[in-house]
Structures are given as C-alpha cells and as structure tokens.
Amino acid sequence: MPATGDTLVIRGGNPLRGRVDVRGAKNLATKAMVAALLGETPSTLMDVPDISDVAVVKGLLEVHGVKVTESEPGVYDLDPGNVETAHFAQVDALASSSRIPILFCGPLLHRLGEAFIPDLGGCRIGDRPIDYHLDALRAFGATVDKSYEGIHLTAPTGLVGTSIVLPYPSVGATEQVLLTAVMAKGTTELRGAAIEPEIMDLIAILQKMGAVITVEPNRVILIEGVERLEGYRHRAIFDRNEAASWATAALVTNGDIFVAGAKQPQLTTFLNVFRKVGGKFDVEDEGIRFYHPGGKLNPVTIETDVHPGFMTDWQQPLVVALTQADGVSIVHETVYENRFGFTEALIQMGANIVVHPHGLEGVPRRVARREFEQSAVITGPTPLQARDIRVPDLRGGFSHVIAALSAEGVSRVSNVDLIRRGYEHFVDKLSDLGADFEVED
C-alpha cells in the first residue's frame, strides 16, 4: 500500500490489532536538531521520526549551512562547521509550514549575530503568540525589528544572561530561553518554566554539549552561560503523544495494539485516565499493550494542563472514545483556546457533543479556570456514522481517522498530509494494524 496520498477512503468496523513502533518525539527531535547549531563539533541524534516537521527543520538547517546526513534510518548527523546567513526567500519557503523557526533565533544570534524569521505556520488550534519568545530574546539583549517580510533580530554585542518570568509555563518559550541562555554571558534565571519530559530531554542534550543547567523546585531553571559547546550524541525520548494516540485508537475500535517504545513513567497521567475510561494495558520492557477488554466504557471528567497534568494533545483522540462511554463526560481545555473545532465533524457523524466556548462555571475543578478555556460535554454512547471529513489540524486529524475507523459505513478523510507532521508512517501503520482503507491522491 502506498504511504502517500491526501485522502483516505475508510471502511469502518474493523478492530485495530497488532504492533506499532514509536520513535523519537516530534516535540524533542526537532528542537534537538536546532540545538546542534550551538556546537562547534558535529552532533548525532538517534530515533529521529520520519515526519514532515523533521524535514522542515532539516531544510532550515541546510540553508543555514549545516550539513545534515541520515547515516541510517532515524540517525541524523548534524555538522554545523559552516553556519551562514540564509537568504530570506529560502527561509520563507520552508518556514511557512512550521513554528519551529522561532527557536533558531537564539542559536543564530550566538553564531552569526543575526537571525530572521518570517510569519509562522502550525496548526490552527489557538493564537499561540510568539510574544513570549520575542520578549525573552529582548531580555537577553537582542534587538527585534518587525517588517512586512517578517522579524529581523540582531545582537551586535552579544547576549547577556537575565531574569525571566513566564506568565504561563509555555513549552516553546522555555525552549527558547534554554537555547539562548546556554551561551549568554552570565547566569539566567527562568521562573514559570515548562517541565515536560521533552524539556528535560533537551536539557540532557545541552548538558552533554557542555551547558550548566540546574532545575530547581517550583518551575525554576538556572542556566550558567558558557563560552563553548561541543556536539552531542543522543537518543530522543519516545513520542508520548503518538503512543497515547494509538492507545486510544485501540480503545475506540475495540482493538488491541502493542505500542513498542512506549514507557510508563512519561505516560502515568494518561494511563490513569485510560484505565478510568475502561481500557486495559500491560506494561512490558519493550513497550505497552493497550486494549479494549469488552463491556461498557465509563464517562470521565478531565482537565488538560501542562506537565504533569493531562496533555492537551491527548484530549482530542480521547474525546472520540468518550462518545462511546455510557454517560456524560466533560473535557475542560485549559491550554489552547480553539482546540474543540475538530468536534464539528464528530457531531456530523452522530456524536452528542456540546462545546461551551467560554468554559463551564460552578464545576468542581483541579485546574484553576482560565479566561480563554473551552469545555466540551460528551454524552454517550452514540453510534458513529460515516461522513466525508477534512482534517483541520494534526491531533484532530488523527482523531477523525480513528472515528472513521469505528464508524458504520465508508468515510472519506481528506487533507491527511497534515497528520504526517507528527505521525511517522501512519498510513503504513494503519495497514499493518488491519484497517480497511484505500489511499487517494
């Protein structure tokens, strides 16, 4: 079966059964590749997933003079020996489909004294403004000039350590500070930092390169700037988002999937919810088996949050499973303000979902209510019927695919290329798991 094509014609009703292998996390591998810019010697990153976001970063590194070689599948050698300023048109052609370029700014300012980023792309799930990034870079001493083409940054006298307090523990802004502070003069104190496993893995990479980084309690990170960094050799942490997605696919389709490479410690919060809903799992050395044991699924109330809370990327596939739970479930989305757009297609398929765009008042909560949050009330079980669906974003798109796999009839799911941003060989994996579908260009 070909692994390319923009539309899947899916015949629902077949349980997904078998094994899938999950490699390095999208949210780490791409940032680790950027970190290679800081080294004076080559770096090697292993378990790099074959996804389009990695291809974008590879292209951006190459136009900046970094030699990127895939010595074997999933093993990238990155040689930053000839870093140079890229032409605007080259950066613009690559960057429009990703938000990763903003993280090039700190390393490029250190290496070249300047950086340029155009307008940024990414999934349309919320504003996700880059203000946190730009404010942090200004705090280090960068000059930021905006124009109709994009944003030009300079640091003619170098960057200096500073004190930064993030109003929200943004993963991207934390990565920005880390990648910038490691070679800034003096010490940087970051308060309100994100502490996701991918952040910890990035810190491990930077420490291998020679950085001095201390993670203190209460989301405080101290970074002592150094004059020189070496290359690294590192195996990327597994992709917990992809692992959770396949786990939910097993639940939605009454299936049984062994997710090779999945690890329990980074999935503890997800596993608790998976069990509460009615799913079963067996933790093994090589991975985790997820399966539907039969019987009814249970309704739950969850609130997305930053780590160690329930990830926002996990809620979209889970909502599909909750359409089949016996009772009323509530999902409070506290991270992104537009992440329930994908439910429109599920409603057309027969799901009973009511989205409250300004959240729900008076509901007992663990996470403090936020101004921009939304809430979804899902009442089930409701049989899903096949429909024609257009993928709106990465995680929502995967959710639509598993909904179609469980629905009665034949669905056409278009714009699936977007799913390839974060799911390696997902079409081939669907085929290996016994999904009944065809690929259309």
JOKAZI-V691852 format. One record per residue. RES is the residue in three letters. PSI is psi as a letter, one per 40 degrees, with the letter a starting at -180 (999 if undefined). OMEGA is omega in radians with two decimals (* if undefined). NEAR is the number of other ideal C-beta (glycine too) atoms within 10 Angstrom. Layout:
BEGIN
RES,PSI,OMEGA,NEAR / RES,PSI,OMEGA,NEAR
END
This chain:
BEGIN
MET,h,3.14,12 / PRO,i,-3.09,10 / ALA,e,3.12,13 / THR,i,-3.09,10 / GLY,i,-3.01,16 / ASP,e,-3.11,14 / THR,h,3.04,20 / LEU,h,3.01,25 / VAL,h,-2.94,17 / ILE,h,3.02,27 / ARG,h,-3.02,17 / GLY,i,3.03,22 / GLY,e,-3.14,14 / ASN,h,3.07,17 / PRO,i,3.06,19 / LEU,h,-3.11,26 / ARG,h,3.10,17 / GLY,a,-3.05,15 / ARG,h,2.97,16 / VAL,i,3.10,27 / ASP,h,3.14,16 / VAL,h,-3.13,26 / ARG,a,-3.01,23 / GLY,i,-3.09,29 / ALA,h,3.02,26 / LYS,d,-3.04,25 / ASN,e,3.00,24 / LEU,d,-3.02,28 / ALA,d,-3.11,27 / THR,d,-3.13,26 / LYS,d,3.09,25 / ALA,d,3.09,26 / MET,d,3.09,24 / VAL,d,-3.13,25 / ALA,d,3.14,28 / ALA,d,3.09,26 / LEU,d,-3.04,25 / LEU,e,-3.06,29 / GLY,i,3.06,22 / GLU,e,3.07,13 / THR,i,-3.08,14 / PRO,i,3.09,18 / SER,i,3.06,26 / THR,h,3.13,16 / LEU,h,-3.10,25 / MET,i,-3.11,16 / ASP,f,3.09,20 / VAL,h,-3.12,25 / PRO,i,3.10,23 / ASP,g,-3.11,14 / ILE,i,-3.05,24 / SER,d,3.11,17 / ASP,d,3.08,21 / VAL,d,3.12,25 / ALA,d,3.11,15 / VAL,d,-3.13,21 / VAL,d,3.07,24 / LYS,d,3.13,18 / GLY,d,3.14,17 / LEU,d,3.09,27 / LEU,d,-3.09,24 / GLU,d,3.12,15 / VAL,e,3.04,17 / HIS,e,3.02,22 / GLY,e,3.12,17 / VAL,h,3.09,22 / LYS,h,-3.11,13 / VAL,h,-3.11,19 / THR,h,3.05,11 / GLU,g,-3.03,13 / SER,d,2.99,10 / GLU,i,-3.07,8 / PRO,h,3.10,8 / GLY,e,3.12,19 / VAL,h,-3.08,14 / TYR,h,2.99,25 / ASP,h,-3.04,17 / LEU,h,-3.09,24 / ASP,h,-3.09,18 / PRO,f,-3.04,22 / GLY,e,-3.08,11 / ASN,f,-3.13,9 / VAL,h,-3.12,18 / GLU,i,3.11,11 / THR,h,3.14,16 / ALA,i,3.08,21 / HIS,i,-3.11,11 / PHE,d,-3.06,13 / ALA,d,3.13,11 / GLN,d,-3.14,14 / VAL,d,-3.09,23 / ASP,d,-3.11,17 / ALA,d,-3.11,14 / LEU,d,-2.93,22 / ALA,e,-3.00,24 / SER,e,-3.09,14 / SER,e,-3.07,16 / SER,i,3.05,20 / ARG,e,-3.10,19 / ILE,d,-3.05,24 / PRO,d,3.14,26 / ILE,d,-3.12,23 / LEU,e,3.05,26 / PHE,e,-2.96,24 / CYS,d,-3.12,28 / GLY,d,3.11,32 / PRO,d,3.14,24 / LEU,d,3.07,24 / LEU,d,3.09,26 / HIS,d,-3.06,22 / ARG,d,-2.99,20 / LEU,e,-3.08,17 / GLY,e,3.12,16 / GLU,i,3.10,16 / ALA,i,3.09,27 / PHE,h,3.01,23 / ILE,h,3.06,25 / PRO,a,3.03,17 / ASP,i,-3.02,13 / LEU,i,3.12,19 / GLY,a,-3.11,15 / GLY,i,-3.13,16 / CYS,i,-3.11,19 / ARG,g,-3.11,13 / ILE,e,-3.11,23 / GLY,i,-3.08,15 / ASP,d,-3.11,11 / ARG,f,-3.07,18 / PRO,i,3.13,10 / ILE,e,-3.14,19 / ASP,d,3.13,11 / TYR,d,-3.13,20 / HIS,d,-3.08,25 / LEU,d,3.09,20 / ASP,d,3.12,15 / ALA,d,-3.14,24 / LEU,d,3.06,25 / ARG,d,-3.13,13 / ALA,d,3.09,19 / PHE,e,3.13,24 / GLY,e,3.11,18 / ALA,i,3.02,22 / THR,h,-3.06,14 / VAL,h,3.12,15 / ASP,h,3.14,10 / LYS,i,3.08,9 / SER,i,-3.13,8 / TYR,d,-3.13,5 / GLU,d,-3.07,14 / GLY,a,-3.07,17 / ILE,h,3.12,21 / HIS,h,-3.12,15 / LEU,i,3.10,21 / THR,i,3.07,16 / ALA,g,-3.03,23 / PRO,d,-3.13,10 / THR,e,3.12,10 / GLY,i,-3.12,15 / LEU,i,-3.05,23 / VAL,h,3.11,15 / GLY,i,-3.01,22 / THR,i,3.05,19 / SER,h,-3.07,10 / ILE,h,3.05,23 / VAL,h,3.12,11 / LEU,h,3.11,19 / PRO,e,3.12,10 / TYR,h,-3.10,11 / PRO,g,-3.12,18 / SER,h,3.11,21 / VAL,d,-3.11,19 / GLY,d,-3.13,18 / ALA,d,3.08,26 / THR,d,3.08,26 / GLU,d,3.12,28 / GLN,d,-3.13,27 / VAL,d,-3.14,29 / LEU,d,-3.09,25 / LEU,d,-3.14,25 / THR,d,-3.01,30 / ALA,d,-3.01,29 / VAL,d,3.12,27 / MET,e,3.05,25 / ALA,i,-3.12,25 / LYS,h,3.12,15 / GLY,a,-3.05,12 / THR,h,3.07,15 / THR,h,3.05,26 / GLU,h,3.12,18 / LEU,h,3.08,26 / ARG,i,-3.08,14 / GLY,f,-3.07,17 / ALA,i,2.94,26 / ALA,i,-3.11,22 / ILE,f,3.11,18 / GLU,i,3.10,23 / PRO,d,3.11,19 / GLU,d,3.06,28 / ILE,d,3.13,22 / MET,d,3.12,15 / ASP,d,3.07,23 / LEU,d,3.08,26 / ILE,d,3.11,21 / ALA,d,3.10,17 / ILE,d,-3.11,22 / LEU,d,3.09,25 / GLN,d,3.06,13 / LYS,d,-3.11,17 / MET,e,3.14,23 / GLY,e,-3.14,18 / ALA,i,3.08,22 / VAL,h,-3.03,13 / ILE,h,3.12,18 / THR,h,3.09,12 / VAL,h,-3.11,14 / GLU,i,3.12,12 / PRO,i,3.02,5 / ASN,f,3.01,7 / ARG,f,3.09,16 / VAL,h,3.10,15 / ILE,h,3.08,23 / LEU,h,-3.14,15 / ILE,h,3.09,25 / GLU,h,-3.07,15 / GLY,i,3.09,21 / VAL,i,-3.08,16 / GLU,d,-3.00,7 / ARG,i,3.05,11 / LEU,i,3.07,23 / GLU,i,3.02,13 / GLY,i,-3.11,21 / TYR,i,2.93,23 / ARG,h,-2.95,12 / HIS,i,3.02,22 / ARG,h,-3.05,15 / ALA,i,3.03,27 / ILE,i,-3.11,23 / PHE,i,-3.11,26 / ASP,g,-3.10,28 / ARG,d,3.07,25 / ASN,d,3.12,23 / GLU,d,3.13,27 / ALA,d,-3.14,26 / ALA,d,3.13,29 / SER,d,3.13,28 / TRP,d,3.08,26 / ALA,d,-3.14,27 / THR,d,3.08,29 / ALA,d,3.09,29 / ALA,d,-3.12,29 / LEU,d,-3.07,30 / VAL,d,-3.04,28 / THR,e,-3.07,25 / ASN,f,-3.03,17 / GLY,a,-3.05,23 / ASP,h,-3.03,18 / ILE,h,3.01,27 / PHE,h,-3.11,20 / VAL,g,-3.12,27 / ALA,h,-3.13,17 / GLY,e,3.12,18 / ALA,i,-3.13,29 / LYS,i,-3.08,18 / GLN,d,-3.02,12 / PRO,d,-3.11,7 / GLN,e,-3.11,22 / LEU,e,-3.03,23 / THR,d,-3.11,10 / THR,d,3.11,18 / PHE,d,-3.10,21 / LEU,d,3.10,18 / ASN,d,-3.13,13 / VAL,d,3.12,18 / PHE,d,3.13,24 / ARG,d,3.14,12 / LYS,d,-3.14,14 / VAL,d,3.13,21 / GLY,e,3.09,20 / GLY,i,3.08,21 / LYS,i,3.08,15 / PHE,i,3.08,20 / ASP,h,-3.14,10 / VAL,h,3.11,12 / GLU,i,-3.11,12 / ASP,d,-3.06,5 / GLU,e,-3.09,12 / GLY,a,-3.10,22 / ILE,h,3.04,23 / ARG,h,3.11,19 / PHE,h,-3.13,25 / TYR,i,3.03,20 / HIS,h,-3.05,22 / PRO,e,-3.03,10 / GLY,i,-3.13,8 / GLY,a,-3.06,8 / LYS,i,2.96,12 / LEU,i,-3.05,22 / ASN,i,3.05,15 / PRO,i,3.12,19 / VAL,i,2.96,21 / THR,h,-3.13,16 / ILE,i,3.09,24 / GLU,h,3.09,21 / THR,i,-3.12,22 / ASP,i,3.04,20 / VAL,i,-3.13,20 / HIS,h,0.23,18 / PRO,f,3.12,12 / GLY,a,-3.13,15 / PHE,h,-3.03,25 / MET,i,3.05,20 / THR,d,3.14,19 / ASP,e,-3.14,23 / TRP,d,-2.99,24 / GLN,d,-3.06,26 / GLN,d,3.04,29 / PRO,d,-3.10,27 / LEU,d,3.13,27 / VAL,d,3.11,26 / VAL,d,3.10,30 / ALA,d,-3.10,30 / LEU,e,3.05,31 / THR,e,-3.14,26 / GLN,e,3.10,22 / ALA,i,-3.07,22 / ASP,g,-3.13,13 / GLY,a,-3.04,14 / VAL,h,3.06,14 / SER,i,3.10,23 / ILE,h,3.07,17 / VAL,h,3.06,25 / HIS,h,3.11,24 / GLU,h,-3.04,27 / THR,e,-3.06,22 / VAL,d,3.13,25 / TYR,h,-3.00,20 / GLU,e,-3.09,18 / ASN,f,-2.99,18 / ARG,e,3.11,26 / PHE,e,3.12,23 / GLY,d,-3.11,15 / PHE,e,-3.09,24 / THR,e,3.13,23 / GLU,d,3.13,15 / ALA,d,3.13,23 / LEU,d,3.09,27 / ILE,d,3.09,15 / GLN,d,3.13,13 / MET,e,3.08,25 / GLY,e,-3.13,16 / ALA,i,3.09,24 / ASN,g,-3.10,14 / ILE,h,3.06,20 / VAL,h,-3.14,11 / VAL,h,3.06,16 / HIS,h,-2.98,15 / PRO,e,3.13,11 / HIS,f,3.10,11 / GLY,a,-3.14,17 / LEU,h,3.10,15 / GLU,i,2.98,8 / GLY,e,3.10,5 / VAL,h,3.12,12 / PRO,h,-3.01,5 / ARG,i,2.95,13 / ARG,d,3.13,11 / VAL,h,3.10,16 / ALA,h,-3.12,9 / ARG,i,-3.12,14 / ARG,i,-2.99,15 / GLU,d,-3.01,7 / PHE,e,-3.00,15 / GLU,i,3.02,22 / GLN,i,3.06,22 / SER,i,3.09,22 / ALA,h,3.07,21 / VAL,h,-3.07,16 / ILE,h,3.13,27 / THR,h,-3.09,17 / GLY,i,0.05,20 / PRO,i,3.09,16 / THR,h,3.10,17 / PRO,h,3.12,13 / LEU,h,3.13,24 / GLN,i,-3.09,14 / ALA,i,3.09,19 / ARG,i,2.97,20 / ASP,h,-3.02,14 / ILE,i,3.01,29 / ARG,h,-3.09,14 / VAL,h,-3.11,23 / PRO,d,-3.11,20 / ASP,i,-3.01,23 / LEU,c,-3.07,24 / ARG,d,3.07,25 / GLY,d,3.13,27 / GLY,d,3.08,28 / PHE,d,3.11,28 / SER,d,3.12,29 / HIS,d,-3.14,31 / VAL,d,-3.12,28 / ILE,d,3.04,27 / ALA,d,3.12,30 / ALA,d,3.13,28 / LEU,d,-3.13,29 / SER,e,-3.04,25 / ALA,i,3.07,24 / GLU,h,3.12,14 / GLY,a,-3.06,14 / VAL,h,3.12,16 / SER,i,3.01,25 / ARG,h,-3.13,17 / VAL,h,-3.07,24 / SER,i,-3.12,18 / ASN,f,-3.09,15 / VAL,e,3.06,24 / ASP,d,3.14,14 / LEU,d,-3.13,20 / ILE,d,-3.12,24 / ARG,e,3.04,20 / ARG,d,-3.02,21 / GLY,e,-3.12,25 / TYR,h,-3.10,27 / GLU,h,3.04,22 / HIS,f,-3.00,17 / PHE,d,3.11,22 / VAL,d,3.10,21 / ASP,d,3.13,13 / LYS,d,3.07,22 / LEU,d,3.14,23 / SER,d,3.14,17 / ASP,d,-3.11,16 / LEU,e,3.06,22 / GLY,e,3.10,14 / ALA,i,-3.12,26 / ASP,h,-3.08,14 / PHE,i,3.03,23 / GLU,i,-3.14,14 / VAL,h,3.05,17 / GLU,i,3.06,12 / ASP,999,*,7
END
